[in-house]
């Protein structure tokens, strides 16, 4: 998945000083693509390089200050440099439109790297930063260079939508949202329940307080080996308790239930006398059986196991855990997982059964209510045809034609591939935003360049919940 890392620093210089710095970078092996394109144009035109000192103004008519910058392609990475002069700083949405202008009292220098190779990305960005610092300082006269100090800070995507939702829903008391917290014991239990046989076995055991092994398997005429493997998996994941039932040999009456069979060896238990046959407990019949553990009850309640499993998958695919919220309320009519990722809000609907038409209308309402950019349905079964028709009708009647329908994930085995693709698309969209104004300035379709260079496709222009500030 594409990763974008960004650093910003106030800087005491002007865009008119930038061409000399770019020339220095070019001589040091960092080829500024837009600048070199302009140089080639002037060379072909047979005119002087001195024209490079003329600032290139953005095409944004509402922008009362000029922007300058460039893009560098090195190895498998793309680096960019953006310099915003003093005045008003534009804040853009994903499509590059100016949302508003923010007052900017001093020039801001933004440097970033876009890559699909995460290892040592920090070091590679640091190398670029050092090269830019040296080129700026060495290209200025001594008086200006003495006053150049860089104070870099990391610029991360903002997700104000999560705070807004938590605040508004908390005030109304309708939705209980907590930060995701994956515990290793619960994760192992969730992985065990990805097996359909294990889930069906757990549900069957939950319907009885305690069931003897011989009674349980006595009802299983097929696939006993598969069920026994499921029982072992549930037992290993601490989802069920294995207990022992002491019964009267003559009448079959239950006498007591114990967890540890060694308890029968203690005098306090073994010397007790059965009221039916008069024998001591140590001579009675012992049967093994199963009951749900506390963990088993928790994981099966409202498919909590799916929440844990999907969260771990999202984190493994690159979503920060602090950007994932869980609905911990008992109400079954609310969103299961809420994710703020790269300025977008995604809601997840998890179903350990078929997703029917009766589920479609509430999900559409929640997507509108929480202003979610995307709704993702994950079901262990399938999504009914009638439910898909509901979403198709909603899209036909939608006022916003660019809005897309839910993402369908039918079966857990399909989840990783589909989510990886969706997250990659979001990451590509965010990277495109960071350099959107350079594309506007140069006239190049940089989003298409990114997609071609790193692989991927920007399917839809999505208006992000957070703004992109330059």
Secondary structure as the mmCIF struct_conf table of DSSP 4:
data_model
#
loop_
_struct_conf.conf_type_id
_struct_conf.id
_struct_conf.beg_label_comp_id
_struct_conf.beg_label_asym_id
_struct_conf.beg_label_seq_id
_struct_conf.end_label_comp_id
_struct_conf.end_label_asym_id
_struct_conf.end_label_seq_id
STRN STRN1 UNK A 3 UNK A 10
BEND BEND1 UNK A 12 UNK A 12
HELX_RH_3T_P HELX_RH_3T_P1 UNK A 15 UNK A 17
HELX_RH_AL_P HELX_RH_AL_P1 UNK A 18 UNK A 27
TURN_TY1_P TURN_TY1_P1 UNK A 28 UNK A 29
STRN STRN2 UNK A 32 UNK A 32
HELX_RH_AL_P HELX_RH_AL_P2 UNK A 33 UNK A 45
TURN_TY1_P TURN_TY1_P2 UNK A 46 UNK A 46
HELX_RH_3T_P HELX_RH_3T_P2 UNK A 49 UNK A 53
BEND BEND2 UNK A 54 UNK A 54
HELX_LH_PP_P HELX_LH_PP_P1 UNK A 55 UNK A 58
BEND BEND3 UNK A 59 UNK A 59
TURN_TY1_P TURN_TY1_P3 UNK A 61 UNK A 62
BEND BEND4 UNK A 65 UNK A 65
STRN STRN3 UNK A 67 UNK A 74
TURN_TY1_P TURN_TY1_P4 UNK A 75 UNK A 76
STRN STRN4 UNK A 77 UNK A 84
BEND BEND5 UNK A 86 UNK A 86
STRN STRN5 UNK A 87 UNK A 92
TURN_TY1_P TURN_TY1_P5 UNK A 94 UNK A 95
BEND BEND6 UNK A 96 UNK A 96
STRN STRN6 UNK A 98 UNK A 104
BEND BEND7 UNK A 105 UNK A 106
STRN STRN7 UNK A 108 UNK A 115
BEND BEND8 UNK A 116 UNK A 116
TURN_TY1_P TURN_TY1_P6 UNK A 119 UNK A 120
HELX_RH_AL_P HELX_RH_AL_P3 UNK A 121 UNK A 139
BEND BEND9 UNK A 140 UNK A 140
HELX_RH_AL_P HELX_RH_AL_P4 UNK A 142 UNK A 145
TURN_TY1_P TURN_TY1_P7 UNK A 146 UNK A 147
STRN STRN8 UNK A 153 UNK A 154
HELX_RH_AL_P HELX_RH_AL_P5 UNK A 160 UNK A 172
TURN_TY1_P TURN_TY1_P8 UNK A 173 UNK A 173
STRN STRN9 UNK A 177 UNK A 179
HELX_RH_AL_P HELX_RH_AL_P6 UNK A 184 UNK A 192
TURN_TY1_P TURN_TY1_P9 UNK A 193 UNK A 194
BEND BEND10 UNK A 195 UNK A 195
HELX_RH_AL_P HELX_RH_AL_P7 UNK A 196 UNK A 206
TURN_TY1_P TURN_TY1_P10 UNK A 207 UNK A 207
BEND BEND11 UNK A 208 UNK A 209
STRN STRN10 UNK A 211 UNK A 212
HELX_RH_AL_P HELX_RH_AL_P8 UNK A 213 UNK A 218
TURN_TY1_P TURN_TY1_P11 UNK A 219 UNK A 219
BEND BEND12 UNK A 222 UNK A 222
HELX_RH_AL_P HELX_RH_AL_P9 UNK A 224 UNK A 236
TURN_TY1_P TURN_TY1_P12 UNK A 237 UNK A 238
STRN STRN11 UNK A 240 UNK A 247
TURN_TY1_P TURN_TY1_P13 UNK A 249 UNK A 251
STRN STRN12 UNK A 254 UNK A 258
BEND BEND13 UNK A 259 UNK A 259
HELX_RH_3T_P HELX_RH_3T_P3 UNK A 261 UNK A 265
BEND BEND14 UNK A 266 UNK A 266
HELX_RH_AL_P HELX_RH_AL_P10 UNK A 267 UNK A 270
TURN_TY1_P TURN_TY1_P14 UNK A 271 UNK A 271
STRN STRN13 UNK A 273 UNK A 273
TURN_TY1_P TURN_TY1_P15 UNK A 275 UNK A 277
STRN STRN14 UNK A 280 UNK A 280
HELX_RH_3T_P HELX_RH_3T_P4 UNK A 281 UNK A 283
BEND BEND15 UNK A 284 UNK A 284
STRN STRN15 UNK A 285 UNK A 292
HELX_RH_AL_P HELX_RH_AL_P11 UNK A 294 UNK A 300
HELX_RH_3T_P HELX_RH_3T_P5 UNK A 301 UNK A 303
HELX_RH_AL_P HELX_RH_AL_P12 UNK A 304 UNK A 316
TURN_TY1_P TURN_TY1_P16 UNK A 317 UNK A 318
HELX_RH_3T_P HELX_RH_3T_P6 UNK A 321 UNK A 323
STRN STRN16 UNK A 324 UNK A 327
BEND BEND16 UNK A 329 UNK A 330
BEND BEND17 UNK A 332 UNK A 334
BEND BEND18 UNK A 336 UNK A 336
STRN STRN17 UNK A 337 UNK A 341
TURN_TY1_P TURN_TY1_P17 UNK A 342 UNK A 343
STRN STRN18 UNK A 344 UNK A 351
BEND BEND19 UNK A 352 UNK A 353
STRN STRN19 UNK A 355 UNK A 355
HELX_RH_AL_P HELX_RH_AL_P13 UNK A 357 UNK A 369
TURN_TY1_P TURN_TY1_P18 UNK A 370 UNK A 371
BEND BEND20 UNK A 373 UNK A 373
STRN STRN20 UNK A 374 UNK A 379
BEND BEND21 UNK A 380 UNK A 381
STRN STRN21 UNK A 383 UNK A 383
HELX_RH_AL_P HELX_RH_AL_P14 UNK A 385 UNK A 397
BEND BEND22 UNK A 399 UNK A 399
TURN_TY1_P TURN_TY1_P19 UNK A 401 UNK A 402
HELX_LH_PP_P HELX_LH_PP_P2 UNK A 406 UNK A 406
STRN STRN22 UNK A 407 UNK A 410
BEND BEND23 UNK A 411 UNK A 411
HELX_RH_3T_P HELX_RH_3T_P7 UNK A 412 UNK A 414
HELX_RH_AL_P HELX_RH_AL_P15 UNK A 415 UNK A 434
TURN_TY1_P TURN_TY1_P20 UNK A 435 UNK A 435
HELX_RH_AL_P HELX_RH_AL_P16 UNK A 436 UNK A 442
HELX_RH_AL_P HELX_RH_AL_P17 UNK A 446 UNK A 454
BEND BEND24 UNK A 465 UNK A 466
STRN STRN23 UNK A 468 UNK A 469
#
